[in-house]
């Protein structure tokens, strides 16, 4: 057992330089990025309930009332873990089609069926082999989980340096898949593990599974690395372990399945050049994903490199090259000659080129709702035919100078909206106008936020409610702009130094509303008292419109 533990630690040390990081949302789930700035403690809140409202007093000069909804965070967490698990499954099935693994399927299954005294024995060995594959990969995920935890992973996910490192890391993975080089483990270590697989019994089976993991690392390493990036970026403590569970299950299922039904092996396609084509296609996808990490840094630090049309141009080129590769117009060093197009390859090429054509109108401002979650905010679009050239967002209709507007208005706010970016200023305006306040906890890197803005806020009825019935407060939780020295403080809630605008808004969200996921929508009256239960991302337009209307009705009833 001690030896096995040492081997797992060594494997971790070999993989971490390639796979350490932490993105979404960040987002609340694969649909969104989670951001935490301290451990949520119910002790800091005191609750009062009434028939119409749920309010909470907070010991803070910045706010006098709030609400707690831990159920939303728990639900988002479950969704996030499921999305990570599914991503792991997809990654595992993709890994099966790699040249390092696919040819080993029939060889390994044949070994079990021929070397065992009976069919039942062969099946049991194959199932144990698959189980050990699961144990090995889940152990990797657990070690990362135990070593870093959700708070550290969340901090990394919104850190500009690490996001830039993740960008470079995925570019390296893509180059590996394109055939520039192979990411391999030391041959001496691999040979030692392979030699141990000759032992009989459970130990031999374990090291056979371990050998598969090591030998196939040149193919699976980039996939595992990308998966761990995604899992860690969700901020879920069990994210890396859950991702590896999905990955290993997908990898293990075929070995048990083909051992039970050996005749199915005949239906497998023969190994050939198509396996390398799978690697190259994945390389293009890695490259596209890498740009998302670069965009995260660009937005949070206001570099202004990747405006929406620049990002789209790069994606159009990447997927255009993928389409040309699929039809054989470009080749890489390890590719074999493509004498004809197979039906699956043709269909995939059609899908890719259709996607490219779909993205092109986005260069002139088309909303591209199906991929809006992955794109920079629409406000970064310099040329938009729907609103005019370089029109930016709506003008400051009330004539007030809005705090932080120079940071967020032109690049973060959806076109046509004119929110406040400071909670206190929004409350003061709400008192003047006698309107409720809609607090929108959002983020530069929030995938769910972009999806809500592009798919729900663009509905005419929703947009009318937002513009006419509310004073909007858009609070970015991941912005890196430093507060003036006289505005920096130590949080009474988390005991952490609040140095940036993002820190301030994140601390406010966690301490006042017991939530750390974005987007979070809270409707309060001008005194900061909650009017209706808060809401997370809701892509059903009618339901979200009903949520807004309920806030308006509650405000009118209270007055």
DAHUNOR-V657747 format. One record per residue. RES is the residue in one letter. SS is DSSP state (@ for helix, = for strand, . for the rest). Layout:
BEGIN
res:RES ss:SS
res:RES ss:SS
END
This chain:
BEGIN
res:X ss:.
res:X ss:@
res:X ss:@
res:X ss:@
res:X ss:@
res:X ss:@
res:X ss:@
res:X ss:@
res:X ss:@
res:X ss:@
res:X ss:@
res:X ss:@
res:X ss:@
res:X ss:@
res:X ss:@
res:X ss:@
res:X ss:@
res:X ss:@
res:X ss:@
res:X ss:.
res:X ss:.
res:X ss:.
res:X ss:.
res:X ss:.
res:X ss:.
res:X ss:.
res:X ss:=
res:X ss:.
res:X ss:.
res:X ss:.
res:X ss:.
res:X ss:.
res:X ss:=
res:X ss:=
res:X ss:.
res:X ss:.
res:X ss:.
res:X ss:.
res:X ss:.
res:X ss:.
res:X ss:.
res:X ss:@
res:X ss:@
res:X ss:@
res:X ss:=
res:X ss:=
res:X ss:=
res:X ss:=
res:X ss:=
res:X ss:.
res:X ss:.
res:X ss:.
res:X ss:.
res:X ss:=
res:X ss:=
res:X ss:=
res:X ss:=
res:X ss:=
res:X ss:.
res:X ss:.
res:X ss:.
res:X ss:.
res:X ss:.
res:X ss:.
res:X ss:.
res:X ss:=
res:X ss:.
res:X ss:.
res:X ss:.
res:X ss:@
res:X ss:@
res:X ss:@
res:X ss:@
res:X ss:@
res:X ss:@
res:X ss:@
res:X ss:@
res:X ss:@
res:X ss:@
res:X ss:@
res:X ss:@
res:X ss:@
res:X ss:@
res:X ss:@
res:X ss:@
res:X ss:@
res:X ss:@
res:X ss:@
res:X ss:@
res:X ss:@
res:X ss:@
res:X ss:@
res:X ss:@
res:X ss:@
res:X ss:@
res:X ss:@
res:X ss:.
res:X ss:.
res:X ss:.
res:X ss:.
res:X ss:.
res:X ss:@
res:X ss:@
res:X ss:@
res:X ss:@
res:X ss:@
res:X ss:@
res:X ss:@
res:X ss:@
res:X ss:@
res:X ss:@
res:X ss:@
res:X ss:@
res:X ss:@
res:X ss:@
res:X ss:.
res:X ss:.
res:X ss:.
res:X ss:@
res:X ss:@
res:X ss:@
res:X ss:@
res:X ss:@
res:X ss:@
res:X ss:@
res:X ss:@
res:X ss:@
res:X ss:@
res:X ss:@
res:X ss:@
res:X ss:@
res:X ss:@
res:X ss:@
res:X ss:@
res:X ss:@
res:X ss:@
res:X ss:@
res:X ss:@
res:X ss:@
res:X ss:@
res:X ss:@
res:X ss:@
res:X ss:@
res:X ss:@
res:X ss:@
res:X ss:@
res:X ss:@
res:X ss:@
res:X ss:@
res:X ss:@
res:X ss:@
res:X ss:@
res:X ss:@
res:X ss:@
res:X ss:@
res:X ss:@
res:X ss:@
res:X ss:.
res:X ss:.
res:X ss:@
res:X ss:@
res:X ss:@
res:X ss:@
res:X ss:@
res:X ss:@
res:X ss:@
res:X ss:@
res:X ss:@
res:X ss:@
res:X ss:@
res:X ss:@
res:X ss:@
res:X ss:@
res:X ss:@
res:X ss:@
res:X ss:@
res:X ss:@
res:X ss:@
res:X ss:.
res:X ss:.
res:X ss:.
res:X ss:.
res:X ss:.
res:X ss:.
res:X ss:.
res:X ss:.
res:X ss:@
res:X ss:@
res:X ss:@
res:X ss:@
res:X ss:@
res:X ss:@
res:X ss:@
res:X ss:@
res:X ss:@
res:X ss:@
res:X ss:.
res:X ss:.
res:X ss:.
res:X ss:.
res:X ss:@
res:X ss:@
res:X ss:@
res:X ss:@
res:X ss:@
res:X ss:@
res:X ss:@
res:X ss:@
res:X ss:@
res:X ss:@
res:X ss:@
res:X ss:@
res:X ss:@
res:X ss:@
res:X ss:@
res:X ss:.
res:X ss:@
res:X ss:@
res:X ss:@
res:X ss:@
res:X ss:@
res:X ss:@
res:X ss:@
res:X ss:@
res:X ss:@
res:X ss:@
res:X ss:@
res:X ss:@
res:X ss:@
res:X ss:@
res:X ss:@
res:X ss:@
res:X ss:@
res:X ss:.
res:X ss:.
res:X ss:.
res:X ss:.
res:X ss:.
res:X ss:@
res:X ss:@
res:X ss:@
res:X ss:@
res:X ss:@
res:X ss:@
res:X ss:@
res:X ss:@
res:X ss:@
res:X ss:@
res:X ss:@
res:X ss:@
res:X ss:@
res:X ss:@
res:X ss:@
res:X ss:@
res:X ss:@
res:X ss:@
res:X ss:@
res:X ss:@
res:X ss:@
res:X ss:@
res:X ss:.
res:X ss:@
res:X ss:@
res:X ss:@
res:X ss:@
res:X ss:@
res:X ss:@
res:X ss:.
res:X ss:.
res:X ss:.
res:X ss:.
res:X ss:.
res:X ss:@
res:X ss:@
res:X ss:@
res:X ss:@
res:X ss:@
res:X ss:@
res:X ss:@
res:X ss:@
res:X ss:@
res:X ss:@
res:X ss:@
res:X ss:@
res:X ss:@
res:X ss:@
res:X ss:@
res:X ss:@
res:X ss:@
res:X ss:@
res:X ss:@
res:X ss:@
res:X ss:@
res:X ss:@
res:X ss:@
res:X ss:@
res:X ss:@
res:X ss:@
res:X ss:@
res:X ss:@
res:X ss:.
res:X ss:.
res:X ss:.
res:X ss:.
res:X ss:.
res:X ss:.
res:X ss:.
res:X ss:@
res:X ss:@
res:X ss:@
res:X ss:@
res:X ss:@
res:X ss:@
res:X ss:@
res:X ss:@
res:X ss:@
res:X ss:@
res:X ss:@
res:X ss:@
res:X ss:@
res:X ss:@
res:X ss:@
res:X ss:@
res:X ss:@
res:X ss:@
res:X ss:@
res:X ss:.
res:X ss:.
res:X ss:.
res:X ss:.
res:X ss:.
res:X ss:.
res:X ss:.
res:X ss:.
res:X ss:.
res:X ss:.
res:X ss:.
res:X ss:.
res:X ss:.
res:X ss:.
res:X ss:.
res:X ss:.
res:X ss:@
res:X ss:@
res:X ss:@
res:X ss:@
res:X ss:@
res:X ss:@
res:X ss:@
res:X ss:@
res:X ss:@
res:X ss:@
res:X ss:@
res:X ss:@
res:X ss:@
res:X ss:@
res:X ss:@
res:X ss:@
res:X ss:@
res:X ss:@
res:X ss:@
res:X ss:@
res:X ss:@
res:X ss:@
res:X ss:.
res:X ss:.
res:X ss:.
res:X ss:.
res:X ss:@
res:X ss:@
res:X ss:@
res:X ss:@
res:X ss:@
res:X ss:@
res:X ss:.
res:X ss:.
res:X ss:.
res:X ss:@
res:X ss:@
res:X ss:@
res:X ss:.
res:X ss:.
res:X ss:=
res:X ss:=
res:X ss:.
res:X ss:.
res:X ss:.
res:X ss:=
res:X ss:=
res:X ss:.
res:X ss:.
res:X ss:.
res:X ss:.
res:X ss:.
res:X ss:.
res:X ss:.
res:X ss:.
res:X ss:.
res:X ss:.
res:X ss:.
res:X ss:.
res:X ss:.
res:X ss:.
res:X ss:.
res:X ss:@
res:X ss:@
res:X ss:@
res:X ss:@
res:X ss:.
res:X ss:.
res:X ss:.
res:X ss:.
res:X ss:.
res:X ss:.
res:X ss:.
res:X ss:.
res:X ss:.
res:X ss:.
res:X ss:.
res:X ss:=
res:X ss:.
res:X ss:.
res:X ss:@
res:X ss:@
res:X ss:@
res:X ss:@
res:X ss:@
res:X ss:@
res:X ss:@
res:X ss:@
res:X ss:@
res:X ss:@
res:X ss:@
res:X ss:.
res:X ss:.
res:X ss:=
res:X ss:=
res:X ss:=
res:X ss:=
res:X ss:=
res:X ss:=
res:X ss:=
res:X ss:.
res:X ss:.
res:X ss:.
res:X ss:.
res:X ss:@
res:X ss:@
res:X ss:@
res:X ss:@
res:X ss:@
res:X ss:@
res:X ss:@
res:X ss:@
res:X ss:@
res:X ss:.
res:X ss:.
res:X ss:.
res:X ss:.
res:X ss:@
res:X ss:@
res:X ss:@
res:X ss:@
res:X ss:@
res:X ss:@
res:X ss:@
res:X ss:@
res:X ss:@
res:X ss:@
res:X ss:=
res:X ss:=
res:X ss:=
res:X ss:=
res:X ss:=
res:X ss:=
res:X ss:=
res:X ss:.
res:X ss:.
res:X ss:.
res:X ss:.
res:X ss:.
res:X ss:=
res:X ss:.
res:X ss:.
res:X ss:@
res:X ss:@
res:X ss:@
res:X ss:.
res:X ss:=
res:X ss:=
res:X ss:.
res:X ss:.
res:X ss:.
res:X ss:.
res:X ss:.
res:X ss:.
res:X ss:=
res:X ss:=
res:X ss:.
res:X ss:=
res:X ss:@
res:X ss:@
res:X ss:@
res:X ss:@
res:X ss:@
res:X ss:@
res:X ss:@
res:X ss:@
res:X ss:@
res:X ss:@
res:X ss:@
res:X ss:@
res:X ss:@
res:X ss:.
res:X ss:.
res:X ss:.
res:X ss:=
res:X ss:.
res:X ss:.
res:X ss:=
res:X ss:=
res:X ss:=
res:X ss:=
res:X ss:=
res:X ss:.
res:X ss:.
res:X ss:.
res:X ss:.
res:X ss:.
res:X ss:=
res:X ss:.
res:X ss:.
res:X ss:.
res:X ss:.
res:X ss:=
res:X ss:.
res:X ss:.
res:X ss:.
res:X ss:.
res:X ss:.
res:X ss:@
res:X ss:@
res:X ss:@
res:X ss:@
res:X ss:@
res:X ss:@
res:X ss:@
res:X ss:@
res:X ss:@
res:X ss:@
res:X ss:@
res:X ss:@
res:X ss:@
res:X ss:@
res:X ss:@
res:X ss:@
res:X ss:@
res:X ss:@
res:X ss:.
END
